[in-house]
Amino acid sequence: MPVLSLSKRLRDPYFYLADFDFEAEMMVFAEARPLHFARSLRLTAADFPFRALRWLSFDRVYEELNWAPEPPSINYLFHLPFSGSTLLTRYLEPAAFMVRDPVSLHALFLKDSNSTPFPRSIRRLRRATLTLLNRPLHGRPTIVRTGGYYPEIATHLAASPTFRSALFLYVAPEEYLAQVLKSTERRQHARTLSGRRRAYMAAKCGPRLSALADGTVAALSWVFTVEKILVLSTLPGRVRTLDCARLFADRENTLAAVCTAFGLESDALSPAHVREIESSHAKYGERFGAVQRAAVIRQAAASHRTEIAAGLEVLRRIDPGNELQAALRRLAV
């Protein structure tokens, strides 16, 4: 088998940027395979054997990234937690090259004060990283699903020449609150907040965040995320939204609309593939569809009625005219 030049390797989306060493100014690449992207929700260097990793200096990568820029091909799937993002990415796998929560985005745009400082070439490094994400696979568009860090960096991603479009997958506030409050683990996750989100909440409800009820924290997180996404609505036709409930209630037409928004071939989503995905996402031994989902949400809502009501009251004070939800509907696919 011929040995590919570094320039050709860097064109291959399976030559995956898995980590950085900021002190040594090195990028860590991994020799990935389709199975890695299919089975992992967030690939890092730790997911690969040492022999599959390759360290390249920042300057060497900058030097090699000298090909003519590809047309912008990155589609972003922004999402609220518990909105069905994993299910949607599984549906779309045959039609797109799917990258879930790349660690590089978090490392390059969000860092805490105790970690290694950004290198002096951070702007160039960010451009190079987004160029590497902008590598289509055999003509299939790229979809990057971003994790919980994305509200703070969405405007950075949208400003890049690699940006093609974005879809924001969300749930209504009542459903979001019910999903967050249904378990201790989810409540704790909702309190794992970035510095900017903490500042936002402090501005809305005062500095003693630890005193806020879980329902209030969840409501503020919903508002914060939606407001950040709606900033991108100034990009006509390039940022759309989808209420998760539609994915369950009208799967066929909803998937067709999503494919159109992302520029995907909907014919690639065969009925057999869709059935296989639904089977793998079955809960309690049966298909988890609109009826089962509604029952789970009703049960959670009944168990946490008081907390949900308090959270919704916070939302009403911030957005008394329900303008945020109306704006989301106007951008619907």
C-alpha angles and dihedrals in degrees: 000000000000118000111242120227118247090250090058092044090055089055090058113091089207088065086085127201099228105167148342135237101206095181093055092034092234135141118218114218127189130207095236131185132204091261091061092058092043097053104034127070094196119019118206134166088266090068092066134065114254092249090061093058127090127190118214127179118244090241093052091053092046089052093050096046091079100117120115110278115266117235109271105279107160115115114186125212105205114185148172115239115269093021100119098262094143091051092049094049090050090052092051099046097102092053102043144032100252122207113181120207099329109213090220093072093054092045094050102042107029125044133154122234094253097057129088111292119254113265118256090251094057095131092051090045091053091050091050092048093051089047088056091050088051093073110118117210113233090328094309113132118246121243117193115196109204126209132228092296095068102094090070094049104033093101090051092052093046091051092058118100086231091067115108105163145323137219121202112208112199145160128223115267095252092053093045092053092048091050094048096045097047095086140027091233092056092047090053091048090054089058093053092098134170120239093255092050090050090053090050093051092046090053090052101041109012134269099287097088093162088065094057117106117245091247090055092049091050093048092050091048090053092050094044093052095045093048091052092051094047089059085072092057087092086079099085114227094350100090119053136168138222129196107222090224090070091057089060099036099046108014100166098051093038093054090048090053092048091050090052091050092050096040093244131149103249090196087073089070098080121192089244091055093048091049091049092052092048090050092052090050094049116131128204089008096298140083112285102221138149094293095050092044092051091050092053092049092047091052092049091046092052092049094050102030096135095049092046091051090052091050092049090051089056089051092049091053091052096041108020094168097048088239093150093058091044090053090050091052092050090058095047120135 
